[in-house]
Amino acid sequence: MFPDDRDSLRPLAERMRPQTLDEMVGQRRLLAPGTALRKSIESGRVHSMVLWGPPGCGKTTLALLLARYADAEFRAVSAVLSGLPEVRQVLAEAAQRFDEGRRTVLFVDEVHRFNKAQQDAFLPHIERGSILFVGATTENPSFELNSALLSRCRVHVMEAVSAEDIARALQHALDDETRGLGGRGLRIAPEQLQTIAAAADGDVRRGLTLLEIAAELAETGSAEGESRGAEASGTAPTQAGDDVSEANAADRTITDDILAQVLADRTRRFDKGGEQFYDQISALHKSVRSSNPDAALYWLARMLDGGCDPVYLARRMTRMAVEDIGLADPRALQMAVDAWDTYERLGSPEGELALAQLAIYLASTAKSNAAYKAFGAAKRDVAEYGTQDVPLHLRNAPTKLMKSIGYGRDYRYDHDSEGGVALEQTGFPDAMGERVYYAPVERGLELKLKEKLDRLRAERAQAQRKPRE
């Protein structure tokens, strides 16, 4: 059950925690009326689950609501703060409670931080039904949770809450006189409320915290103004209910200056080693590949803003230059190396402009993965054909013995051949025959390479069909 605690020292975000499913904002896909999960919760027939989503999207609140609707005891442990002995104690208490006819919702926050052995401790209790296991994680459960635990739980993906929904939660906090900020005379313009909601970056808890700080600054300024007014008039501060006090309360406005103070140095959501990190580098790479310099620049800026190591970005863009541009524009690789070197010489923020310039160029220039695919095909043949002997005509013959046993025999020196290419000789092991790996695209410099290689390959095939003289 939810505690009935009106202690003013509790943070606004905690006081405003939803007490019913109808009070939750966001998560309509999971919790809209008529959805399977909502029906399950409202009926009290809930199942063990893993809630996967970003901070502030409602994972803890949903676990509390599960316990409330199921009339179950709620217990919470944190994988950051709790060790296995504490977990075992909670599990033992839950088992005893189950024997007495009452279930326990065990909420495990940051469950991905438990190792595989620690995760296994929950399995028999989930199977027996003595706990309704609710794990919360910001990381992909497929990578962070063991398969035995996942097989016993259903994974529900929760999404970052939209700015519109966060604004609704903020307005509710401003109106609520019991748990929120209602009745204090606070005033805030609708566009300022939207600004706070956008700055919350999908995190309802962050939005409520920002609103609470702004409200405290507005109230502090109002109290100081009242005190200064009383000193100037030589009168004592007015009592609650007096006309002057009511006027001051009405002046508790969250101004643009207050908002600027509250939102200074705010950070965006970014995990330097988790799911968001790899999603964003994937977005950058795919924006370059699809020749969208504006999108590439956006994702580069997002990652730099989140604290990603610029050297890592330089290395990844160098890979893009060889994997997705290749010989369609060989200048791209040199430009990538130069941008990397420029950043290491200048550092941030000046060197970041070189990375931005590189991202724009890579996305804008001609693309080809022909060299990347050719190298992959060659490696597959190496694995398939094993250790093939080098044909005799291609072998080095620095000694008389080597020459006497045929090393280098019948080798044709290409520069002495017509056109500068000895078309009649192969460069592959005899067991393989001539192979074609590299297929240039008709873009950029590779268009010229394609014309040349198509001609040479046709002439080589014709020459090798003729009997050698």
C-alpha positions in Angstrom: 0.0 0.0 0.0 1.1 3.6 -0.5 2.1 5.4 2.7 -0.2 8.2 3.7 2.7 10.6 4.5 2.2 14.3 3.9 5.6 15.3 5.2 6.6 18.5 3.5 10.3 17.4 3.4 9.6 14.7 0.9 10.5 15.7 -2.7 7.6 16.8 -4.9 8.3 13.9 -7.3 7.8 11.4 -4.4 4.7 13.2 -3.1 3.1 13.2 -6.6 3.8 9.6 -7.3 0.6 8.2 -9.0 -1.6 6.2 -6.7 -3.8 4.8 -9.5 -3.3 3.7 -13.1 -5.4 6.6 -14.2 -2.9 9.0 -12.7 0.1 7.6 -14.6 1.2 9.7 -17.6 2.7 8.2 -20.7 2.9 4.4 -21.4 -0.4 4.3 -23.3 0.7 1.3 -25.3 1.1 -0.7 -22.1 -1.5 0.8 -19.8 -4.3 2.3 -21.8 -7.8 1.0 -20.9 -8.4 -2.3 -22.4 -4.8 -3.4 -22.8 -3.7 -6.8 -21.7 -1.3 -5.6 -19.0 -3.9 -3.1 -17.6 -6.6 -5.8 -17.4 -4.1 -8.1 -15.6 -3.2 -5.4 -13.1 -6.8 -4.3 -12.4 -7.9 -7.9 -11.9 -5.0 -8.5 -9.4 -3.7 -11.4 -11.5 -0.3 -10.1 -12.3 2.8 -12.0 -13.4 6.5 -11.7 -12.8 8.0 -9.2 -15.2 11.0 -7.1 -16.2 10.4 -3.4 -16.9 12.9 -2.1 -19.4 12.9 1.7 -20.0 14.8 5.0 -19.4 15.0 6.8 -16.0 11.8 8.5 -14.9 9.4 6.6 -17.1 7.4 5.0 -14.3 9.0 1.6 -13.5 9.0 2.0 -9.7 5.5 3.5 -9.8 4.2 0.6 -11.8 5.7 -1.9 -9.4 4.0 -0.1 -6.5 0.7 -0.2 -8.3 1.1 -3.9 -9.0 1.4 -4.5 -5.3 -1.6 -2.2 -4.5 -4.0 -3.8 -7.0 -2.9 -7.3 -6.1 -3.2 -6.6 -2.4 0.3 -7.8 -1.9 3.2 -6.7 0.3 5.7 -4.5 -1.5 9.4 -5.0 -0.9 12.2 -3.2 -2.8 15.9 -4.0 -3.1 18.5 -2.2 -5.2 21.2 -4.1 -7.1 23.5 -1.1 -6.5 23.0 -1.0 -2.7 22.0 -4.6 -1.7 24.1 -7.7 -1.5 23.1 -11.3 -1.7 22.6 -11.8 2.1 20.0 -9.0 2.1 18.3 -10.4 -0.9 18.1 -13.9 0.7 16.6 -12.3 3.9 13.9 -10.6 1.8 13.2 -13.8 0.0 12.9 -15.8 3.2 10.4 -13.2 4.6 8.4 -13.5 1.3 8.4 -17.3 1.6 7.0 -17.1 5.1 4.4 -14.6 4.1 3.4 -16.8 1.2 2.9 -19.7 3.6 0.6 -17.5 5.6 -1.5 -16.8 2.5 -0.1 -13.4 1.4 2.0 -12.6 -1.7 4.9 -10.3 -2.0 5.8 -8.0 -5.0 9.6 -7.9 -4.9 10.9 -4.9 -6.9 14.6 -5.2 -7.9 15.9 -1.8 -9.1 18.8 -1.8 -11.5 18.5 -5.6 -11.8 21.1 -5.7 -14.6 23.8 -4.9 -12.0 23.3 -8.2 -10.3 25.6 -10.9 -11.7 24.3 -14.2 -13.2 24.7 -16.1 -9.9 22.8 -13.4 -8.0 20.0 -13.4 -10.5 19.7 -17.2 -10.1 18.7 -16.7 -6.4 15.3 -15.5 -7.5 14.4 -18.4 -9.7 13.0 -21.0 -7.2 10.9 -18.3 -5.6 9.5 -17.1 -8.9 8.7 -20.7 -9.8 7.0 -21.4 -6.5 5.0 -18.2 -6.7 6.1 -16.9 -3.3 7.2 -13.6 -5.0 5.9 -11.6 -7.9 9.3 -10.5 -9.3 9.5 -7.1 -10.9 12.9 -6.2 -12.2 13.7 -2.7 -13.5 16.5 -2.0 -15.9 17.7 0.7 -18.2 19.8 -1.8 -20.2 18.7 -4.3 -22.8 17.6 -7.4 -20.9 18.8 -9.6 -23.8 22.4 -8.8 -22.9 22.2 -8.1 -19.2 19.9 -10.8 -17.7 20.4 -14.5 -17.9 18.2 -16.7 -20.0 16.8 -18.6 -17.0 15.4 -15.4 -15.4 14.1 -14.1 -18.7 12.3 -17.3 -19.4 10.3 -16.9 -16.2 9.4 -13.2 -16.7 7.7 -11.2 -19.3 9.6 -8.2 -20.6 7.6 -5.0 -20.9 9.3 -2.1 -22.8 8.5 1.3 -21.3 9.2 4.5 -23.3 10.5 7.9 -22.4 7.5 10.1 -21.5 6.6 12.8 -24.0 6.9 16.5 -23.2 3.1 16.8 -23.5 2.5 14.1 -20.9 5.2 15.6 -18.6 3.5 19.0 -18.9 0.2 17.3 -17.7 2.0 15.9 -14.7 3.5 19.3 -13.9 0.1 21.0 -14.2 -1.4 18.3 -11.9 1.3 19.1 -9.3 0.6 22.8 -9.5 -3.2 22.2 -9.0 -3.0 19.6 -6.2 -3.3 21.3 -2.8 -2.8 18.1 -0.8 0.3 16.5 -2.3 1.5 19.2 -4.7 2.1 22.9 -5.0 -1.6 24.0 -5.1 -2.8 26.8 -2.8 0.6 28.6 -2.7 -0.2 31.3 -5.2 2.4 30.1 -7.7 2.0 31.4 -11.2 3.7 30.1 -14.4 3.0 30.8 -18.0 2.0 27.8 -20.2 5.0 28.2 -22.4 7.3 28.1 -19.4 5.7 24.9 -18.2 6.3 23.5 -21.7 9.9 24.6 -21.4 10.4 22.6 -18.2 8.6 19.6 -19.7 11.0 19.6 -22.7 14.0 20.1 -20.4 12.9 17.0 -18.4 14.0 15.0 -21.5 11.4 12.2 -21.1 11.9 11.9 -17.3 8.8 12.8 -15.2 10.8 12.8 -12.0 13.3 15.3 -13.4 10.4 17.5 -14.6 8.8 17.6 -11.2 12.2 18.3 -9.5 12.8 21.2 -11.9 9.4 22.6 -11.1 9.9 22.2 -7.4 13.2 24.1 -7.5 11.6 26.9 -9.6 8.8 27.1 -7.1 11.2 27.4 -4.2 13.1 30.2 -5.9 9.9 32.0 -6.6 8.7 31.7 -3.0 12.1 32.7 -1.7 12.1 35.8 -3.8 8.5 36.6 -2.6 9.5 36.2 1.0 12.5 38.4 0.7 10.4 41.1 -1.0 7.9 40.9 1.8 10.6 41.2 4.4 12.2 44.2 2.7 8.8 45.9 2.4 8.1 45.4 6.1 11.5 46.8 7.1 11.0 49.8 4.9 7.6 50.6 6.4 8.8 49.9 10.0 6.1 47.3 10.5 6.3 43.7 11.4 5.7 41.0 8.7 2.0 40.5 8.2 0.2 37.5 9.4 -1.3 34.8 7.1 -4.6 36.0 5.8 -3.8 39.7 5.8 -4.3 41.6 2.6 -0.5 42.3 2.1 0.3 38.6 2.6 -2.2 37.6 0.0 -0.8 40.1 -2.4 2.7 38.8 -1.9 1.5 35.2 -2.4 0.0 36.3 -5.7 3.4 37.6 -6.7 5.0 34.2 -6.5 5.6 34.1 -10.2 8.1 31.7 -11.9 9.8 34.3 -14.1 12.1 33.7 -17.1 15.1 34.6 -14.9 14.2 32.0 -12.4 13.7 29.4 -15.2 17.1 30.3 -16.7 18.7 29.6 -13.3 16.9 26.3 -12.9 17.6 25.0 -16.4 21.3 26.1 -16.5 23.7 23.2 -17.1 21.0 20.7 -17.6 22.1 17.4 -19.2 20.5 15.2 -21.8 20.0 11.4 -21.3 23.1 9.5 -22.5 24.7 6.3 -21.4 28.4 6.1 -22.4 28.4 2.3 -22.4 24.8 1.1 -22.7 21.9 0.8 -25.1 21.6 4.5 -25.9 25.2 4.7 -26.8 25.1 2.0 -29.4 21.8 3.2 -30.7 23.2 6.6 -31.3 26.4 5.5 -33.0 24.3 3.3 -35.2 22.1 6.3 -36.1 25.3 8.3 -37.0 26.7 5.5 -39.1 23.4 4.9 -40.9 22.9 8.6 -41.6 26.3 8.8 -43.2 25.5 5.7 -45.3 22.2 7.2 -46.5 23.9 10.4 -47.5 22.0 12.6 -45.0 24.6 15.1 -43.7 22.0 17.0 -41.6 21.0 13.8 -39.7 24.7 12.8 -39.4 25.6 16.2 -37.9 22.7 15.9 -35.4 23.7 12.5 -34.1 27.4 13.7 -33.9 26.3 16.7 -31.8 24.1 14.5 -29.6 26.9 12.2 -28.8 29.4 15.0 -28.1 26.8 16.7 -25.9 26.3 13.4 -24.0 30.0 13.2 -23.2 31.1 10.6 -25.8 34.9 10.5 -26.3 35.5 12.5 -29.6 38.5 10.1 -30.4 36.0 7.2 -30.4 33.9 9.2 -32.9 36.9 9.9 -35.0 37.8 6.2 -35.1 34.2 5.2 -36.0 34.0 7.8 -38.8 37.4 6.5 -40.2 35.7 3.1 -40.4 32.8 4.7 -42.3 35.3 6.1 -44.7 36.7 2.7 -45.6 33.5 0.6 -45.2 30.8 2.8 -46.8 32.7 5.2 -49.1 35.8 3.2 -50.0 37.2 3.7 -53.5 34.2 5.8 -54.7 36.1 8.7 -53.0 39.6 7.7 -51.7 39.9 11.3 -50.3 37.4 10.4 -47.6 39.9 8.1 -45.8 42.6 10.8 -45.8 40.2 13.4 -44.6 39.1 11.1 -41.8 42.7 10.6 -40.7 43.3 14.4 -40.9 40.2 15.2 -38.8 41.3 12.6 -36.2 44.8 14.2 -36.1 43.3 17.7 -35.9 41.2 16.8 -32.9 44.2 15.3 -31.1 46.2 18.4 -31.8 43.4 20.9 -30.8 41.2 19.1 -28.4 37.7 20.3 -27.4 35.9 22.3 -28.4 38.0 23.6 -31.4 38.8 20.1 -32.7 35.1 19.1 -32.7 34.6 21.3 -35.7 37.0 19.1 -37.7 34.8 16.1 -36.8 31.7 17.9 -37.8 33.2 18.8 -41.1 34.2 15.2 -41.6 30.7 14.0 -40.8 29.2 16.4 -43.4 31.7 15.3 -46.1 31.3 11.6 -45.5 27.6 11.9 -45.7 27.7 14.0 -48.8 30.2 12.2 -51.0 29.8 9.1 -53.2 29.3 5.8 -51.5 30.5 2.3 -52.2 31.0 -0.8 -50.1 32.5 -2.7 -53.0 36.0 -3.0 -51.4 34.4 -4.0 -48.0 32.4 -6.8 -49.7 35.4 -7.9 -51.9 37.6 -8.3 -48.8 34.9 -10.4 -47.1 34.5 -12.6 -50.2 38.3 -13.1 -50.3 38.4 -14.1 -46.6 35.6 -16.6 -47.2 37.6 -18.3 -50.0 40.7 -18.4 -47.8 38.6 -20.3 -45.2 37.0 -22.6 -47.7 40.1 -23.5 -49.8 42.6 -23.7 -47.0 46.4 -23.5 -47.6 46.7 -23.5 -51.4 50.2 -23.6 -52.9 51.4 -20.5 -54.7 51.5 -21.2 -58.5 55.1 -21.8 -59.7 55.1 -18.8 -62.0 54.3 -16.5 -59.1 57.0 -17.8 -56.7 60.2 -15.9 -55.9 63.3 -17.6 -57.3 66.4 -15.9 -55.7 68.6 -19.1 -56.0 69.7 -21.4 -58.8 68.1 -24.4 -57.0 64.7 -22.6 -56.9 64.9 -21.8 -60.5 65.9 -25.3 -61.4 62.8 -26.8 -59.8 60.5 -24.4 -61.6 60.1 -21.4 -59.3 59.2 -18.4 -61.4 59.0 -20.4 -64.7 56.8 -18.9 -67.4 56.2 -15.7 -65.4 55.3 -12.8 -67.8 56.7 -9.4 -66.7 53.6 -7.2 -67.1 55.6 -4.1 -68.1 56.9 -5.9 -71.1 53.5 -7.0 -72.3 51.2 -5.1 -74.6 49.1 -2.7 -72.7 51.2 -3.2 -69.5 49.2 -6.3 -68.4 50.1 -10.0 -68.9 46.5 -11.1 -69.5 47.3 -14.8 -70.1 48.6 -15.5 -66.6 46.5 -16.0 -63.5 47.1 -14.7 -60.0 45.2 -17.5 -58.2 46.1 -21.0 -57.0 45.5 -23.6 -59.7 42.7 -25.3 -57.6 40.7 -22.1 -57.5 40.8 -20.7 -60.9 40.2 -17.0 -61.6 38.0 -15.3 -59.1 36.1 -12.0 -59.1 35.6 -10.3 -55.7 35.7 -6.6 -56.4 32.7 -5.2 -58.2 33.0 -1.4 -58.4 29.8 0.6 -58.3 28.9 3.2 -60.9 29.4 6.1 -58.5 32.3 8.4 -57.9 35.8 7.3 -58.9 34.7 3.7 -59.0 32.8 4.5 -62.2 36.2 4.8 -63.9 37.6 1.8 -62.1 34.6 -0.3 -63.2 35.1 0.7 -66.9 38.8 -0.3 -66.7 38.3 -3.6 -64.8 35.4 -4.7 -66.9 37.6 -4.4 -69.9 40.6 -6.1 -68.4 38.6 -9.0 -66.9 36.9 -9.7 -70.3 40.3 -9.6 -72.1 41.9 -11.8 -69.4 39.2 -14.4 -69.7 39.6 -14.4 -73.5 43.4 -14.7 -73.3 43.3 -17.5 -70.7 41.0 -19.6 -73.0 43.7 -19.6 -75.7 46.4 -22.3 -75.6 49.7 -20.8 -74.3 52.5 -20.6 -76.8 
